Amino acid sequence: MTSPSSTETQLLRRLRAWTAFFIFGLVVSGLTAIPLETELAVLERLAGQGTEGFAGWIHRVAEALRCRTARPACPSIQNIPLERFQKDIIWKSGWKR
């Protein structure tokens, strides 16, 4: 049978290991973060030319991102006010104050 102090020690070791693993994952994800415009430019080059399938979709997403970056009020992307969106969600869900 295990004594309480050894159980606590094992638990503490496991907590430390999981915490270290989580911090390591955060560091790795931060180091590998690539700006979206750069990432999509690379994907566009890899996907090649085309207007259908994956290549067409990547091209449309990259174009929308470039348009949105250049002009915040890009006409190809609809801006729905947050208040209206919240009212629609509340109204459709049936939740009332």
TIKOL-738190 format. One record per residue (C-alpha): x, y, z. Coordinates in pm, 1 decimal, padded with zeros to 6 digits. Example, Ala and Ser with C-alpha at 12.3 -4.5 7.8 and 13.67 -1.06 7.14 Angstrom:
+----------+----------+----------+
:        x :        y :        z :
+----------+----------+----------+
:  01230.0 : -00450.0 :  00780.0 :
:  01367.0 : -00106.0 :  00714.0 :
+----------+----------+----------+
***
This chain:
+----------+----------+----------+
:        x :        y :        z :
+----------+----------+----------+
:  00000.0 :  00000.0 :  00000.0 :
:  00123.9 :  00347.2 : -00085.1 :
:  00169.9 :  00605.4 :  00185.1 :
: -00008.8 :  00941.3 :  00147.4 :
:  00314.5 :  01135.3 :  00111.0 :
:  00434.7 :  00918.3 : -00179.3 :
:  00094.1 :  00955.6 : -00349.9 :
:  00115.1 :  01331.2 : -00313.3 :
:  00470.6 :  01325.0 : -00449.7 :
:  00358.2 :  01124.7 : -00752.8 :
:  00067.3 :  01361.4 : -00811.6 :
:  00296.6 :  01662.0 : -00785.3 :
:  00539.3 :  01507.0 : -01034.9 :
:  00256.7 :  01436.8 : -01280.1 :
:  00123.8 :  01790.8 : -01243.9 :
:  00470.3 :  01934.5 : -01304.4 :
:  00520.1 :  01709.8 : -01608.9 :
:  00184.6 :  01810.3 : -01762.0 :
:  00250.0 :  02176.9 : -01688.9 :
:  00594.1 :  02155.9 : -01853.3 :
:  00440.7 :  01975.8 : -02152.6 :
:  00170.7 :  02243.2 : -02188.4 :
:  00422.8 :  02528.4 : -02163.2 :
:  00643.8 :  02354.0 : -02418.7 :
:  00345.9 :  02327.4 : -02654.6 :
:  00270.3 :  02697.8 : -02614.0 :
:  00631.8 :  02790.6 : -02688.0 :
:  00644.3 :  02569.1 : -02997.7 :
:  00314.3 :  02705.2 : -03130.6 :
:  00435.1 :  03062.1 : -03073.7 :
:  00763.0 :  02997.3 : -03252.5 :
:  00589.9 :  02844.4 : -03553.8 :
:  00322.1 :  03111.7 : -03587.0 :
:  00326.2 :  03249.7 : -03940.1 :
:  00135.8 :  03560.7 : -04047.8 :
: -00172.0 :  03466.5 : -04252.0 :
: -00073.7 :  03666.0 : -04559.4 :
:  00264.1 :  03491.9 : -04580.5 :
:  00111.9 :  03151.4 : -04516.1 :
: -00154.1 :  03196.8 : -04783.3 :
:  00102.2 :  03327.8 : -05033.8 :
:  00303.6 :  03008.2 : -04987.5 :
: -00011.9 :  02796.5 : -05020.0 :
: -00108.2 :  02983.1 : -05338.2 :
:  00230.3 :  02906.9 : -05490.3 :
:  00207.0 :  02540.8 : -05388.5 :
: -00152.7 :  02501.5 : -05509.7 :
: -00072.4 :  02651.1 : -05848.2 :
: -00305.0 :  02826.1 : -06089.6 :
: -00668.2 :  02738.5 : -06108.6 :
: -01015.3 :  02858.7 : -06028.8 :
: -01165.6 :  02530.4 : -05912.8 :
: -01104.9 :  02300.3 : -05621.3 :
: -00843.6 :  02362.0 : -05357.6 :
: -00637.5 :  02605.7 : -05567.5 :
: -00942.1 :  02823.0 : -05638.4 :
: -01048.0 :  02822.8 : -05276.5 :
: -00699.6 :  02919.5 : -05153.0 :
: -00684.1 :  03195.7 : -05414.0 :
: -01023.3 :  03337.0 : -05304.2 :
: -00928.3 :  03327.2 : -04934.8 :
: -00592.3 :  03494.2 : -05001.1 :
: -00756.1 :  03761.8 : -05218.1 :
: -01018.0 :  03832.8 : -04951.1 :
: -00745.9 :  03864.1 : -04686.6 :
: -00541.7 :  04101.3 : -04905.1 :
: -00853.9 :  04307.2 : -04975.8 :
: -00945.5 :  04316.7 : -04606.8 :
: -00592.4 :  04419.8 : -04508.6 :
: -00575.9 :  04693.4 : -04772.2 :
: -00924.5 :  04831.9 : -04708.4 :
: -01101.8 :  04757.4 : -04382.3 :
: -01439.4 :  04821.1 : -04550.4 :
: -01384.1 :  04565.4 : -04825.5 :
: -01702.7 :  04522.4 : -05032.5 :
: -01650.3 :  04149.5 : -05085.5 :
: -01673.2 :  04078.5 : -04714.1 :
: -01999.5 :  04159.9 : -04541.2 :
: -01980.0 :  04334.4 : -04207.6 :
: -02267.4 :  04236.5 : -03982.0 :
: -02297.5 :  04458.6 : -03676.2 :
: -02244.9 :  04264.1 : -03356.0 :
: -02564.8 :  04394.4 : -03197.5 :
: -02776.5 :  04262.7 : -03483.3 :
: -02601.8 :  03927.6 : -03469.0 :
: -02664.4 :  03902.7 : -03095.2 :
: -03030.4 :  03996.5 : -03137.0 :
: -03072.9 :  03732.3 : -03407.2 :
: -02916.7 :  03467.2 : -03185.7 :
: -03133.2 :  03561.3 : -02888.3 :
: -03450.1 :  03586.3 : -03099.6 :
: -03397.2 :  03252.6 : -03276.2 :
: -03300.8 :  03069.8 : -02958.5 :
: -03617.6 :  03181.4 : -02783.7 :
: -03427.7 :  03321.7 : -02486.7 :
: -03592.2 :  03621.8 : -02330.6 :
: -03479.3 :  03848.2 : -02052.2 :
+----------+----------+----------+
***
